[in-house]
Amino acid sequence: MRHLYVMRHAKAKQPSGNMTDHQRPLRKRGKRQATAMAPVLQRWQALEGQVYVSTAARTRETLDDIAAQLPESALINQLHLDDALYTFDGEELLAWLNALPDELEKVLVIGHNPALVDLARWLDEATPTSLPTGSVLHFTLPFTPWSAMEQGCAELVGRLTPEEASYSLFKRLAPKPPDRKGSTSKQLRAMLTHQCRMVRALEPGVMAGVDAEFLHQYRVNLRRSRAVGESIRSITKVPGLKKILKRLKHRARATSDLRDLDVFLEDIADTPPPLSSATYQGLQQWLQDCQRAGHQALCEQLSAPAYAEEMQNWQRFIASDDVSKALAKLTPKRIKAVLNKRIARHDEGLAALSSDSSDTALHELRKGVKRIRYLADLNPKRSKPFLAELKRRQRLLGDFQDLCTRQAWLSAFSESPDNDSEQKEECASWGASLEKSKHELRKEVLALSPLAR
């Protein structure tokens, strides 16, 4: 089976003065787009075959910014600059493709629209009619001569834009947060609507799985929506709200292990653990395998019709009259009353902690701080020092939870039948050092003052 990767150049400047179209360089955003697509091309193995690039400045610079993310000279024996690829005609591009040597199994083409879209839709009519700058399409083709390709012979198996591969690029196009103006009920409805839109907008980036920040923000918006919903429910009854909150909780939980794996892998990449090379590589590979399996399972969930129906129900619920009536009752005074109850509950939990308290007790305290913070965000009159203290506590308790999570993953890896006794001893030793770090964080938590002060 052959693999054909079709990439449109990144965003370029418009011609000015005596500049020709062929000379147009990339804009700053275009350079960021090209950089963002480097890990995508690596993951799709698009750089393992021959790379053909139009001689236009914008296509050559796109390749340069991709190559800058790779080991030096990684593409030196695979790169071909070809004047024939500076074309906007799909038939000319097809003729060029037909002339490729038959021994080539993987080919990446970096070129121009509309030729790329015309070729792509000739190969597979299911291909979208739009190919934004910096985007890549991945086709599989039967192992027949390139010259013998027939219309519709290929299958589109991958499509990705830079904004789906990079959260920093996505933010530019993301739904804008609402202004904090008007009545409390108006602000809360706008907030819920925005969070729902953000969840839907983040889904392609979550499914792409290139930038872990998409998953993090997806979880944050689900959790904030649930926190607002719980606040509403604590004050007044809303038909159907309990069921909605249960589904939001279920969706957030479905991402927990994957998010923990992302954080763990990032941490050991930045600070290699006290393990031998063989054990470290084994751990990293095992975690990556778990990550891939978890991501695939999540993608299946997000692609299911039941998920789309849930999200549509959520959107309709936010816009319903029942929610309007409930939000009208959610005054700053009532928010403050619920907030004070949660603060009192937090302080009671904090006072009950001791050096012998279970890890679960600290996890519950963290959840309580998170709920307090989300509720406090609804009250614009809350002091900045109070909000800053909530964030500090949330980080402290979050660090403690991360250590517990790493111990759990390390223990699961250690039990793998592929590990020998020496590797298990290494894992046990590292687990013990993590326990010492937990002990230090536990002391910091016990030293916290009550929030009511």
Disulfide bonds with the S-S distance in Angstrom:
none
